[in-house]
Amino acid sequence: MKPYRDMTPEERRHEYAAVKAHYDELRSLNLKLDMSRGKPGRDQLDKVSDILTVLTRDDCLTADGDMRNYGVLAGVPEARRLWADILGCRYEETFVGGNSSLQLMYDLIAKAWAFGLSHSEKPWCREEGLKWLCPVPGYDRHFAVTQLFGIEMIPVKMTPEGPDMDAVEELIKDPKVKGMWTVPKYSNPDGIIYSANVIERIAEMKPAAPDFVLMWDNAYVIHEFDGDYVPFPDILSLCRAAGNPDMVYEFASTSKVTLPGSGIACMATSEDNQKYLQKLIGIQIISYNKVNQLRHAKYLQNKEHALEIMKRHAAVLKPRFETVLNALEKEIRPAGIGRWATPKGGYFVSLYTDPGLAKRTVALTKEAGVVLTGAGATYPYGKDPDDSNIRIAPSLPPISELEQAMDVLCTALKLAALEQLNA
Ligand SMILES: Cc1ncc(COP(=O)(O)O)c(C=O)c1O
Protein backbone atom coordinates (compact mmCIF):
# COMPACT_ATOMS: atom_id res chain seq x y z
CA MET A 1 0.00 0.00 0.00
CA LYS A 2 1.09 3.58 -0.72
CA PRO A 3 1.07 6.28 1.98
CA TYR A 4 -2.34 7.92 1.80
CA ARG A 5 -0.77 11.30 1.10
CA ASP A 6 0.90 9.97 -2.06
CA MET A 7 -2.27 8.40 -3.49
CA THR A 8 -4.09 9.96 -6.40
CA PRO A 9 -7.63 11.16 -5.66
CA GLU A 10 -8.90 8.15 -7.56
CA GLU A 11 -6.81 5.73 -5.48
CA ARG A 12 -7.97 7.42 -2.29
CA ARG A 13 -11.63 7.12 -3.25
CA HIS A 14 -11.05 3.45 -3.87
CA GLU A 15 -9.28 3.00 -0.54
CA TYR A 16 -12.03 4.93 1.25
CA ALA A 17 -14.71 2.60 -0.12
CA ALA A 18 -12.77 -0.46 1.07
CA VAL A 19 -12.02 0.96 4.53
CA LYS A 20 -15.60 2.16 4.99
CA ALA A 21 -16.96 -1.27 4.07
CA HIS A 22 -14.68 -2.89 6.64
CA TYR A 23 -15.65 -0.32 9.26
CA ASP A 24 -19.37 -0.98 8.66
CA GLU A 25 -18.74 -4.68 8.98
CA LEU A 26 -16.96 -4.17 12.33
CA ARG A 27 -19.71 -1.87 13.56
CA SER A 28 -22.33 -4.49 12.82
CA LEU A 29 -20.61 -6.88 15.26
CA ASN A 30 -21.91 -4.77 18.19
CA LEU A 31 -18.59 -5.09 20.03
CA LYS A 32 -18.16 -3.94 23.62
CA LEU A 33 -14.44 -3.61 24.22
CA ASP A 34 -12.40 -1.37 26.51
CA MET A 35 -8.87 -0.09 25.96
CA SER A 36 -9.37 3.08 27.96
CA ARG A 37 -7.58 2.63 31.28
CA GLY A 38 -4.38 1.01 32.48
CA LYS A 39 -6.03 -1.76 34.45
CA PRO A 40 -4.34 -5.14 34.80
CA GLY A 41 -6.18 -8.02 33.16
CA ARG A 42 -7.86 -10.77 35.15
CA ASP A 43 -5.05 -13.18 34.26
CA GLN A 44 -2.55 -10.76 35.84
CA LEU A 45 -4.63 -10.47 39.00
CA ASP A 46 -4.87 -14.25 39.20
CA LYS A 47 -1.09 -14.51 39.10
CA VAL A 48 -0.69 -12.47 42.29
CA SER A 49 -3.79 -13.47 44.20
CA ASP A 50 -1.77 -15.75 46.46
CA ILE A 51 -1.18 -12.50 48.36
CA LEU A 52 -4.69 -12.90 49.77
CA THR A 53 -3.68 -15.78 52.02
CA VAL A 54 -0.09 -15.09 53.05
CA LEU A 55 -0.69 -13.36 56.36
CA THR A 56 -1.37 -15.08 59.69
CA ARG A 57 -2.30 -13.74 63.10
CA ASP A 58 1.23 -14.33 64.38
CA ASP A 59 2.72 -12.32 61.53
CA CYS A 60 0.88 -9.30 62.90
CA LEU A 61 2.66 -9.48 66.25
CA THR A 62 5.96 -7.91 65.25
CA ALA A 63 8.91 -6.50 67.19
CA ASP A 64 7.20 -3.11 66.88
CA GLY A 65 3.94 -4.20 68.48
CA ASP A 66 0.56 -5.56 67.46
CA MET A 67 0.05 -4.39 63.89
CA ARG A 68 -3.64 -5.29 64.07
CA ASN A 69 -4.12 -2.29 66.31
CA TYR A 70 -3.95 1.50 65.95
CA GLY A 71 -0.63 3.36 65.79
CA VAL A 72 2.61 3.45 63.77
CA LEU A 73 1.46 6.37 61.60
CA ALA A 74 4.35 6.28 59.11
CA GLY A 75 3.63 2.66 58.25
CA VAL A 76 4.91 -0.72 59.38
CA PRO A 77 8.72 -0.76 59.31
CA GLU A 78 8.76 -3.85 57.05
CA ALA A 79 6.76 -1.99 54.39
CA ARG A 80 8.88 1.15 54.76
CA ARG A 81 12.03 -0.92 54.30
CA LEU A 82 10.52 -2.50 51.19
CA TRP A 83 9.81 0.91 49.65
CA ALA A 84 13.23 2.28 50.61
CA ASP A 85 14.73 -0.73 48.83
CA ILE A 86 12.58 -0.32 45.70
CA LEU A 87 13.02 3.46 45.43
CA GLY A 88 16.64 3.54 46.61
CA CYS A 89 15.91 6.18 49.26
CA ARG A 90 16.50 6.18 53.02
CA TYR A 91 14.17 4.37 55.39
CA GLU A 92 13.52 7.59 57.33
CA GLU A 93 12.32 9.29 54.15
CA THR A 94 9.47 6.83 53.57
CA PHE A 95 5.84 7.11 54.57
CA VAL A 96 3.54 4.22 53.71
CA GLY A 97 -0.08 5.21 53.36
CA GLY A 98 -3.22 3.54 52.13
CA ASN A 99 -4.24 1.91 48.91
CA SER A 100 -3.56 4.73 46.47
CA SER A 101 -0.63 6.96 45.54
CA LEU A 102 -3.01 9.33 43.77
CA GLN A 103 -4.72 9.92 47.08
CA LEU A 104 -1.36 10.80 48.70
CA MET A 105 -0.64 13.22 45.84
CA TYR A 106 -4.04 14.86 46.10
CA ASP A 107 -3.65 15.07 49.85
CA LEU A 108 -0.27 16.78 49.60
CA ILE A 109 -1.70 19.47 47.33
CA ALA A 110 -4.78 19.82 49.54
CA LYS A 111 -2.49 20.32 52.56
CA ALA A 112 -0.43 22.89 50.66
CA TRP A 113 -3.69 24.60 49.78
CA ALA A 114 -5.12 24.66 53.29
CA PHE A 115 -1.98 25.04 55.43
CA GLY A 116 1.07 25.48 53.17
CA LEU A 117 4.10 23.18 53.01
CA SER A 118 7.30 23.25 55.05
CA HIS A 119 8.75 26.17 53.06
CA SER A 120 5.52 28.06 52.38
CA GLU A 121 5.10 31.65 53.50
CA LYS A 122 1.33 31.13 53.65
CA PRO A 123 -1.31 28.60 52.61
CA TRP A 124 -1.65 28.43 48.86
CA CYS A 125 -5.35 29.33 49.12
CA ARG A 126 -4.22 32.82 50.20
CA GLU A 127 -2.11 33.29 47.09
CA GLU A 128 -3.42 34.42 43.72
CA GLY A 129 -2.71 33.06 40.25
CA LEU A 130 -0.85 29.86 41.08
CA LYS A 131 0.61 27.88 38.18
CA TRP A 132 1.82 24.34 37.62
CA LEU A 133 4.07 22.73 35.00
CA CYS A 134 2.55 19.82 33.13
CA PRO A 135 4.79 17.85 30.79
CA VAL A 136 2.56 16.81 27.88
CA PRO A 137 1.20 14.41 27.03
CA GLY A 138 0.73 13.33 30.64
CA TYR A 139 -1.52 11.54 33.12
CA ASP A 140 -5.09 12.84 33.03
CA ARG A 141 -5.71 12.27 36.73
CA HIS A 142 -2.73 14.47 37.64
CA PHE A 143 -4.20 17.26 35.56
CA ALA A 144 -7.62 16.74 37.15
CA VAL A 145 -6.14 17.39 40.61
CA THR A 146 -4.44 20.67 39.71
CA GLN A 147 -7.50 21.75 37.75
CA LEU A 148 -9.76 21.07 40.74
CA PHE A 149 -7.70 23.45 42.88
CA GLY A 150 -7.91 26.10 40.18
CA ILE A 151 -4.15 26.07 39.60
CA GLU A 152 -3.32 27.21 36.08
CA MET A 153 -1.65 24.40 34.18
CA ILE A 154 1.19 25.21 31.79
CA PRO A 155 1.98 22.52 29.25
CA VAL A 156 5.67 21.69 28.74
CA LYS A 157 6.69 19.64 25.72
CA MET A 158 8.03 16.15 26.30
CA THR A 159 11.17 15.22 24.40
CA PRO A 160 12.38 11.62 24.00
CA GLU A 161 14.50 12.27 27.14
CA GLY A 162 11.81 13.77 29.36
CA PRO A 163 10.37 17.27 29.77
CA ASP A 164 11.93 20.10 27.75
CA MET A 165 14.24 21.38 30.50
CA ASP A 166 15.13 24.65 28.73
CA ALA A 167 11.46 25.56 28.95
CA VAL A 168 11.16 24.30 32.55
CA GLU A 169 14.19 26.29 33.72
CA GLU A 170 12.72 29.44 32.20
CA LEU A 171 9.21 28.90 33.58
CA ILE A 172 10.28 28.26 37.18
CA LYS A 173 11.71 31.79 37.38
CA ASP A 174 8.09 32.81 37.96
CA PRO A 175 7.36 32.56 41.73
CA LYS A 176 3.74 31.74 40.93
CA VAL A 177 4.87 28.41 39.48
CA LYS A 178 4.44 26.10 42.47
CA GLY A 179 5.14 22.68 41.10
CA MET A 180 5.50 20.17 38.32
CA TRP A 181 4.03 16.76 37.59
CA THR A 182 6.43 14.06 36.44
CA VAL A 183 6.22 10.33 35.70
CA PRO A 184 9.94 9.73 35.29
CA LYS A 185 10.03 6.06 34.35
CA TYR A 186 7.76 4.68 31.60
CA SER A 187 5.90 7.97 31.55
CA ASN A 188 2.16 7.88 31.15
CA PRO A 189 1.40 7.75 28.24
CA ASP A 190 4.63 7.91 26.18
CA GLY A 191 6.56 5.20 28.05
CA ILE A 192 9.65 7.44 28.15
CA ILE A 193 12.40 6.97 30.71
CA TYR A 194 13.83 10.35 31.65
CA SER A 195 17.53 10.55 30.75
CA ALA A 196 20.27 10.99 33.38
CA ASN A 197 20.85 14.50 32.08
CA VAL A 198 17.19 15.51 32.42
CA ILE A 199 16.98 13.99 35.90
CA GLU A 200 20.08 15.90 36.96
CA ARG A 201 18.70 19.16 35.62
CA ILE A 202 15.42 18.52 37.44
CA ALA A 203 17.24 17.89 40.73
CA GLU A 204 19.26 21.07 40.24
CA MET A 205 16.30 23.33 39.44
CA LYS A 206 16.27 26.66 41.23
CA PRO A 207 12.60 27.62 41.33
CA ALA A 208 11.69 31.13 42.45
CA ALA A 209 8.88 29.74 44.64
CA PRO A 210 10.41 28.67 47.99
CA ASP A 211 7.78 25.94 48.32
CA PHE A 212 7.97 24.59 44.75
CA VAL A 213 6.91 20.94 44.69
CA LEU A 214 8.45 18.36 42.40
CA MET A 215 5.82 15.63 42.16
CA TRP A 216 7.92 12.59 41.22
CA ASP A 217 5.28 9.98 40.48
CA ASN A 218 7.31 6.82 40.08
CA ALA A 219 4.24 4.70 39.39
CA TYR A 220 6.12 2.38 37.00
CA VAL A 221 9.43 2.09 38.84
CA ILE A 222 9.71 -1.71 38.55
CA HIS A 223 7.27 -2.20 35.68
CA GLU A 224 9.36 -3.56 32.81
CA PHE A 225 7.45 -6.02 30.62
CA ASP A 226 10.14 -6.41 27.99
CA GLY A 227 13.73 -7.04 29.03
CA ASP A 228 15.58 -6.65 32.30
CA TYR A 229 14.92 -4.19 35.08
CA VAL A 230 16.34 -0.78 34.20
CA PRO A 231 18.11 0.74 37.24
CA PHE A 232 16.87 4.20 38.10
CA PRO A 233 18.49 6.90 40.24
CA ASP A 234 17.14 7.97 43.62
CA ILE A 235 15.77 11.46 43.09
CA LEU A 236 15.82 12.24 46.83
CA SER A 237 19.63 11.82 47.00
CA LEU A 238 20.07 13.86 43.82
CA CYS A 239 17.93 16.71 45.13
CA ARG A 240 19.77 16.63 48.45
CA ALA A 241 23.14 16.76 46.68
CA ALA A 242 21.90 19.70 44.60
CA GLY A 243 20.90 21.65 47.73
CA ASN A 244 17.17 21.00 47.19
CA PRO A 245 16.45 18.41 49.88
CA ASP A 246 12.85 19.48 50.51
CA MET A 247 11.74 20.13 46.93
CA VAL A 248 10.85 16.57 45.95
CA TYR A 249 7.98 14.27 46.90
CA GLU A 250 8.19 10.84 45.37
CA PHE A 251 5.17 8.56 45.02
CA ALA A 252 4.74 4.92 44.14
CA SER A 253 2.33 2.10 44.84
CA THR A 254 1.74 -1.58 44.38
CA SER A 255 -1.36 -0.92 42.29
CA LYS A 256 0.24 -2.68 39.31
CA VAL A 257 2.38 -5.03 41.36
CA THR A 258 -0.37 -6.72 43.37
CA LEU A 259 -4.01 -5.62 43.29
CA PRO A 260 -5.02 -2.12 42.12
CA GLY A 261 -7.13 -0.40 44.71
CA SER A 262 -6.11 -2.95 47.33
CA GLY A 263 -2.38 -2.34 47.45
CA ILE A 264 -0.14 0.00 49.42
CA ALA A 265 1.21 3.41 48.45
CA CYS A 266 4.33 5.27 49.48
CA MET A 267 5.35 8.90 49.71
CA ALA A 268 9.09 9.47 50.05
CA THR A 269 10.39 12.89 50.99
CA SER A 270 13.02 14.50 53.24
CA GLU A 271 12.91 13.87 56.97
CA ASP A 272 12.07 17.54 57.56
CA ASN A 273 9.12 17.31 55.18
CA GLN A 274 8.04 14.05 56.84
CA LYS A 275 8.06 15.72 60.24
CA TYR A 276 5.98 18.64 58.98
CA LEU A 277 3.47 16.47 57.12
CA GLN A 278 3.08 13.76 59.72
CA LYS A 279 1.94 16.35 62.23
CA LEU A 280 -0.91 17.16 59.85
CA ILE A 281 -1.58 13.57 58.81
CA GLY A 282 -1.76 12.54 62.49
CA ILE A 283 -4.80 14.76 62.88
CA GLN A 284 -6.46 13.23 59.86
CA ILE A 285 -5.93 9.54 60.60
CA ILE A 286 -4.77 7.34 63.49
CA SER A 287 -3.11 4.82 61.22
CA TYR A 288 -3.46 3.42 57.74
CA ASN A 289 -4.22 -0.25 57.00
CA LYS A 290 -1.15 -1.81 58.56
CA VAL A 291 -2.39 -5.37 58.10
CA ASN A 292 -2.36 -4.81 54.36
CA GLN A 293 1.04 -3.15 54.60
CA LEU A 294 2.38 -6.17 56.44
CA ARG A 295 0.75 -8.54 53.98
CA HIS A 296 2.51 -6.73 51.14
CA ALA A 297 5.84 -6.67 52.94
CA LYS A 298 5.60 -10.41 53.54
CA TYR A 299 4.53 -11.15 49.97
CA LEU A 300 6.94 -8.88 48.11
CA GLN A 301 9.80 -9.24 50.64
CA ASN A 302 12.31 -6.91 48.96
CA LYS A 303 13.08 -5.29 45.62
CA GLU A 304 14.67 -8.41 44.18
CA HIS A 305 11.67 -10.55 44.99
CA ALA A 306 9.24 -7.86 43.83
CA LEU A 307 11.07 -7.86 40.49
CA GLU A 308 10.56 -11.62 40.30
CA ILE A 309 6.83 -11.12 40.80
CA MET A 310 6.83 -8.41 38.13
CA LYS A 311 7.97 -11.06 35.65
CA ARG A 312 4.60 -12.77 36.09
CA HIS A 313 2.94 -9.57 34.90
CA ALA A 314 5.47 -9.17 32.10
CA ALA A 315 4.63 -12.63 30.75
CA VAL A 316 1.01 -11.52 30.33
CA LEU A 317 1.64 -7.95 29.25
CA LYS A 318 4.32 -8.45 26.60
CA PRO A 319 2.07 -10.35 24.15
CA ARG A 320 -0.69 -7.78 24.75
CA PHE A 321 1.64 -4.92 23.79
CA GLU A 322 2.92 -6.90 20.81
CA THR A 323 -0.64 -7.31 19.58
CA VAL A 324 -1.14 -3.55 19.65
CA LEU A 325 2.20 -2.73 18.09
CA ASN A 326 1.86 -5.37 15.35
CA ALA A 327 -1.52 -3.99 14.36
CA LEU A 328 -0.15 -0.45 14.15
CA GLU A 329 2.85 -1.67 12.16
CA LYS A 330 0.71 -3.59 9.70
CA GLU A 331 -2.18 -1.15 9.26
CA ILE A 332 -0.97 2.33 10.10
CA ARG A 333 2.72 2.40 9.14
CA PRO A 334 2.10 1.77 5.39
CA ALA A 335 -0.65 4.40 5.30
CA GLY A 336 1.76 6.92 6.85
CA ILE A 337 -0.88 8.50 9.09
CA GLY A 338 0.61 8.09 12.56
CA ARG A 339 3.68 7.42 14.66
CA TRP A 340 4.36 5.77 18.01
CA ALA A 341 7.22 4.52 20.14
CA THR A 342 7.77 0.97 21.38
CA PRO A 343 7.74 1.01 25.18
CA LYS A 344 9.48 -1.63 27.27
CA GLY A 345 7.53 -0.97 30.45
CA GLY A 346 4.55 0.85 31.87
CA TYR A 347 0.96 0.45 30.74
CA PHE A 348 0.47 2.41 27.55
CA VAL A 349 1.18 2.83 23.88
CA SER A 350 1.05 6.48 22.90
CA LEU A 351 -0.19 6.89 19.35
CA TYR A 352 0.26 10.18 17.51
CA THR A 353 -2.04 10.42 14.52
CA ASP A 354 -1.50 13.00 11.81
CA PRO A 355 -2.74 16.35 13.19
CA GLY A 356 -6.49 16.78 13.43
CA LEU A 357 -7.41 13.09 13.50
CA ALA A 358 -7.47 11.99 17.15
CA LYS A 359 -10.96 13.19 18.12
CA ARG A 360 -12.57 11.82 14.98
CA THR A 361 -10.73 8.51 15.35
CA VAL A 362 -11.79 8.06 18.98
CA ALA A 363 -15.39 8.94 18.06
CA LEU A 364 -15.46 6.44 15.17
CA THR A 365 -13.87 3.80 17.40
CA LYS A 366 -16.51 4.39 20.04
CA GLU A 367 -19.32 4.14 17.50
CA ALA A 368 -18.00 0.71 16.63
CA GLY A 369 -18.07 -0.41 20.28
CA VAL A 370 -14.46 0.16 21.43
CA VAL A 371 -13.79 2.59 24.26
CA LEU A 372 -10.49 4.47 24.27
CA THR A 373 -9.23 7.18 26.62
CA GLY A 374 -10.87 10.37 25.35
CA ALA A 375 -8.87 12.30 22.74
CA GLY A 376 -7.21 15.23 24.47
CA ALA A 377 -7.33 13.59 27.92
CA THR A 378 -3.54 13.47 28.03
CA TYR A 379 -3.38 17.29 27.95
CA PRO A 380 -4.37 19.88 30.58
CA TYR A 381 -8.01 20.93 30.19
CA GLY A 382 -8.39 18.15 27.62
CA LYS A 383 -6.85 20.38 24.93
CA ASP A 384 -4.45 18.62 22.61
CA PRO A 385 -3.30 21.50 20.35
CA ASP A 386 -2.62 19.10 17.46
CA ASP A 387 -5.61 16.82 18.10
CA SER A 388 -3.18 13.96 17.64
CA ASN A 389 -2.46 11.92 20.77
CA ILE A 390 -4.40 8.72 21.54
CA ARG A 391 -3.50 6.69 24.63
CA ILE A 392 -3.90 2.96 24.11
CA ALA A 393 -4.12 0.73 27.20
CA PRO A 394 -3.55 -2.88 26.12
CA SER A 395 -3.58 -4.59 29.53
CA LEU A 396 -7.26 -5.30 30.22
CA PRO A 397 -8.73 -7.15 27.21
CA PRO A 398 -7.68 -10.71 26.42
CA ILE A 399 -5.61 -11.03 23.21
CA SER A 400 -8.55 -12.13 21.04
CA GLU A 401 -10.50 -9.03 22.04
CA LEU A 402 -7.45 -6.84 21.71
CA GLU A 403 -7.01 -7.96 18.11
CA GLN A 404 -10.58 -6.96 17.35
CA ALA A 405 -10.24 -3.69 19.23
CA MET A 406 -7.07 -2.81 17.29
CA ASP A 407 -8.79 -3.69 14.02
CA VAL A 408 -11.49 -1.18 14.95
CA LEU A 409 -8.98 1.49 16.01
CA CYS A 410 -6.81 1.15 12.90
CA THR A 411 -9.84 1.13 10.62
CA ALA A 412 -11.25 4.19 12.37
CA LEU A 413 -7.96 6.06 12.02
CA LYS A 414 -7.70 5.19 8.33
CA LEU A 415 -11.27 6.35 7.80
CA ALA A 416 -10.60 9.62 9.64
CA ALA A 417 -7.44 10.19 7.59
CA LEU A 418 -9.21 9.52 4.29
CA GLU A 419 -12.12 11.78 5.24
CA GLN A 420 -9.61 14.54 5.94
CA LEU A 421 -7.60 14.01 2.76
CA ASN A 422 -10.65 13.65 0.57
CA ALA A 423 -12.37 16.72 2.00
C1 LIG B 1 1.27 7.76 36.51
C2 LIG B 1 0.28 7.18 37.44
N1 LIG B 1 0.24 7.56 38.72
C3 LIG B 1 -0.65 7.06 39.58
C4 LIG B 1 -1.58 6.14 39.19
C5 LIG B 1 -2.58 5.65 40.19
O1 LIG B 1 -1.94 4.98 41.19
P1 LIG B 1 -2.68 4.51 42.51
O2 LIG B 1 -3.51 3.33 42.19
O3 LIG B 1 -1.54 4.18 43.43
O4 LIG B 1 -3.48 5.66 43.03
C6 LIG B 1 -1.59 5.70 37.87
C7 LIG B 1 -2.60 4.74 37.42
O5 LIG B 1 -2.83 4.50 36.27
C8 LIG B 1 -0.65 6.24 36.98
O6 LIG B 1 -0.62 5.87 35.69
The ligand as a Tripos MOL2 file, in Angstrom:
@<TRIPOS>MOLECULE
LIG
   16    16     1     0     0
SMALL
NO_CHARGES

@<TRIPOS>ATOM
      1 C1          1.2740    7.7590   36.5090 C.3       1 LIG1
      2 C2          0.2760    7.1790   37.4350 C.ar      1 LIG1
      3 N1          0.2440    7.5570   38.7200 N.ar      1 LIG1
      4 C3         -0.6480    7.0610   39.5820 C.ar      1 LIG1
      5 C4         -1.5820    6.1380   39.1860 C.ar      1 LIG1
      6 C5         -2.5850    5.6520   40.1860 C.3       1 LIG1
      7 O1         -1.9440    4.9760   41.1870 O.3       1 LIG1
      8 P1         -2.6790    4.5070   42.5130 P.3       1 LIG1
      9 O2         -3.5070    3.3330   42.1950 O.co2     1 LIG1
     10 O3         -1.5410    4.1780   43.4260 O.co2     1 LIG1
     11 O4         -3.4780    5.6600   43.0260 O.co2     1 LIG1
     12 C6         -1.5930    5.7050   37.8660 C.ar      1 LIG1
     13 C7         -2.6010    4.7360   37.4190 C.2       1 LIG1
     14 O5         -2.8270    4.5040   36.2720 O.2       1 LIG1
     15 C8         -0.6480    6.2390   36.9760 C.ar      1 LIG1
     16 O6         -0.6240    5.8750   35.6870 O.3       1 LIG1
@<TRIPOS>BOND
     1     1     2 1
     2     2     3 ar
     3     2    15 ar
     4     3     4 ar
     5     4     5 ar
     6     5     6 1
     7     5    12 ar
     8     6     7 1
     9     7     8 1
    10     8     9 2
    11     8    10 1
    12     8    11 1
    13    12    13 1
    14    12    15 ar
    15    13    14 2
    16    15    16 1
@<TRIPOS>SUBSTRUCTURE
     1 LIG1         1 GROUP 0 **** ****
